Amino acid sequence: MAEISDAARLKRIRILIVGFIVGLALSGITAFPLTWELGVLVRNFGQGDGMLASWLRTVQTGLVETDAKYPFIAYGTDWLAFGHLVIASAFIGPLKDPVRNKWIIEWGMIACIAVPFLALIAGPIRGIPFGWRLIDCSFGVVGIVPLWYVRNQIKMLEQQ
């Protein structure tokens, strides 16, 4: 297999980092309009007697009732959204200089590894269905793949 140039390697690294930043930012932005989003989900997938439909309606009811009685609780998800945006901004460092900021990629990998632990420990405590916990776990599992590749590509840049 032919060796790729440093410029091509750097381009691959940056494309993946931009994708990771976009994914984190979208995760954050979508945490703001939860009531509206849940309405869309319930209209499209919340009809019928299936487990997904039932769960979506349950979550919508909880969110609507909480918003009506205790709107300040939504401030927590606003901070969740903000946290995603701040974490996304941390990856600007490796975008600019991947070798010098490799530690941020490694930190992101550690965070991805931690996601399933939180989902599988806190999920049952909070009454989250197992299937939904697996979806939550997938964010860490999917997220680590591009970061792992980027880390390996950065190591190759370091060696040259």
C-alpha positions as CSV (number, residue, x, y, z in Angstrom):
1,M,0.0,0.0,0.0
2,A,1.4,3.4,-1.0
3,E,2.3,5.8,1.8
4,I,0.2,9.0,1.8
5,S,1.7,12.4,2.0
6,D,1.7,14.5,5.2
7,A,-0.6,17.0,3.5
8,A,-3.1,14.2,2.6
9,R,-2.9,12.8,6.1
10,L,-3.5,16.2,7.6
11,K,-6.5,16.7,5.3
12,R,-8.0,13.4,6.5
13,I,-7.4,14.3,10.1
14,R,-9.0,17.7,9.7
15,I,-12.1,16.3,7.8
16,L,-12.7,13.8,10.6
17,I,-12.2,16.4,13.3
18,V,-14.7,18.8,11.6
19,G,-17.2,15.9,11.4
20,F,-16.7,15.2,15.1
21,I,-17.2,18.9,15.9
22,V,-20.3,19.1,13.8
23,G,-21.7,16.0,15.5
24,L,-21.1,17.4,19.0
25,A,-22.5,20.8,18.0
26,L,-25.7,19.2,16.5
27,S,-26.1,17.1,19.7
28,G,-25.9,20.3,21.7
29,I,-28.2,22.4,19.5
30,T,-30.8,19.7,19.5
31,A,-30.9,19.7,23.3
32,F,-32.5,23.2,23.3
33,P,-35.9,22.6,21.6
34,L,-36.7,19.3,23.3
35,T,-40.5,19.8,23.6
36,W,-40.9,20.6,20.0
37,E,-38.6,17.7,18.9
38,L,-40.5,15.3,21.0
39,G,-43.7,16.5,19.4
40,V,-42.3,15.7,16.0
41,L,-41.1,12.3,17.2
42,V,-44.4,11.4,18.7
43,R,-46.3,12.5,15.6
44,N,-44.0,10.3,13.4
45,F,-43.1,7.3,15.6
46,G,-45.3,7.6,18.7
47,Q,-48.5,6.2,17.4
48,G,-49.6,2.6,18.2
49,D,-48.9,0.2,21.0
50,G,-45.2,-0.6,20.3
51,M,-42.5,-0.1,23.0
52,L,-40.9,2.8,21.1
53,A,-44.2,4.6,20.7
54,S,-45.2,4.1,24.3
55,W,-41.8,5.3,25.5
56,L,-41.9,8.4,23.3
57,R,-45.4,9.3,24.6
58,T,-44.2,8.8,28.2
59,V,-41.2,11.0,27.7
60,Q,-43.3,13.7,26.0
61,T,-45.8,13.7,28.8
62,G,-43.1,14.0,31.4
63,L,-41.4,16.8,29.5
64,V,-44.7,18.7,28.8
65,E,-45.9,18.4,32.4
66,T,-42.5,19.4,33.8
67,D,-42.2,22.4,31.4
68,A,-45.7,23.5,32.5
69,K,-45.1,23.2,36.2
70,Y,-41.4,23.6,36.6
71,P,-39.9,25.3,33.5
72,F,-36.6,26.0,35.3
73,I,-35.8,22.3,35.1
74,A,-35.2,22.8,31.3
75,Y,-32.3,25.0,32.3
76,G,-30.4,21.7,33.0
77,T,-30.8,20.6,29.4
78,D,-29.8,24.1,28.3
79,W,-26.5,23.6,30.2
80,L,-26.3,20.1,28.6
81,A,-26.5,21.7,25.2
82,F,-24.0,24.4,26.2
83,G,-21.6,21.7,27.4
84,H,-21.8,19.9,24.0
85,L,-21.0,23.2,22.3
86,V,-18.0,23.9,24.6
87,I,-16.7,20.4,24.2
88,A,-17.0,20.8,20.4
89,S,-15.0,24.0,20.6
90,A,-12.1,22.2,22.4
91,F,-11.5,20.2,19.2
92,I,-10.6,23.5,17.4
93,G,-7.1,23.0,18.9
94,P,-6.4,19.7,17.2
95,L,-8.0,21.1,14.0
96,K,-5.4,23.8,14.0
97,D,-2.4,21.8,15.2
98,P,-3.2,18.1,15.5
99,V,0.3,17.0,16.7
100,R,0.6,19.6,19.4
101,N,-3.0,19.1,20.6
102,K,-3.2,15.3,20.3
103,W,-4.1,15.1,24.0
104,I,-7.5,16.6,23.2
105,I,-8.1,13.7,20.8
106,E,-7.1,11.3,23.6
107,W,-9.3,13.1,26.1
108,G,-12.2,12.8,23.6
109,M,-11.5,9.0,23.4
110,I,-11.6,8.7,27.2
111,A,-14.9,10.6,27.2
112,C,-16.3,8.2,24.5
113,I,-15.2,5.2,26.6
114,A,-17.0,6.7,29.6
115,V,-20.4,7.1,27.8
116,P,-21.5,3.5,28.0
117,F,-20.6,3.4,31.7
118,L,-22.9,6.3,32.5
119,A,-25.7,5.0,30.3
120,L,-25.5,1.5,31.8
121,I,-25.2,2.7,35.4
122,A,-27.4,5.8,35.5
123,G,-29.9,4.5,33.0
124,P,-31.6,1.9,35.2
125,I,-31.5,4.3,38.2
126,R,-33.5,6.8,36.1
127,G,-35.8,4.2,34.6
128,I,-34.5,4.4,31.0
129,P,-35.4,1.4,28.9
130,F,-32.5,-0.9,28.0
131,G,-32.9,-0.3,24.3
132,W,-32.6,3.4,24.8
133,R,-29.5,2.9,27.0
134,L,-27.9,1.0,24.1
135,I,-28.7,4.0,21.8
136,D,-27.0,6.2,24.3
137,C,-24.0,3.8,24.4
138,S,-23.7,4.0,20.7
139,F,-22.7,7.7,20.8
140,G,-19.5,6.7,22.7
141,V,-18.9,3.6,20.5
142,V,-19.4,5.5,17.3
143,G,-17.6,8.6,18.5
144,I,-14.4,6.8,19.4
145,V,-13.9,5.3,15.9
146,P,-13.0,8.6,14.1
147,L,-11.0,9.7,17.1
148,W,-9.0,6.5,17.2
149,Y,-8.2,6.8,13.5
150,V,-7.2,10.5,13.9
151,R,-5.0,9.6,16.9
152,N,-3.2,6.9,14.7
153,Q,-2.8,9.4,11.9
154,I,-1.4,12.0,14.2
155,K,1.1,9.4,15.5
156,M,2.2,8.8,11.9
157,L,2.7,12.5,11.4
158,E,4.8,12.7,14.6
159,Q,7.1,10.0,13.3
160,Q,7.9,11.9,10.1
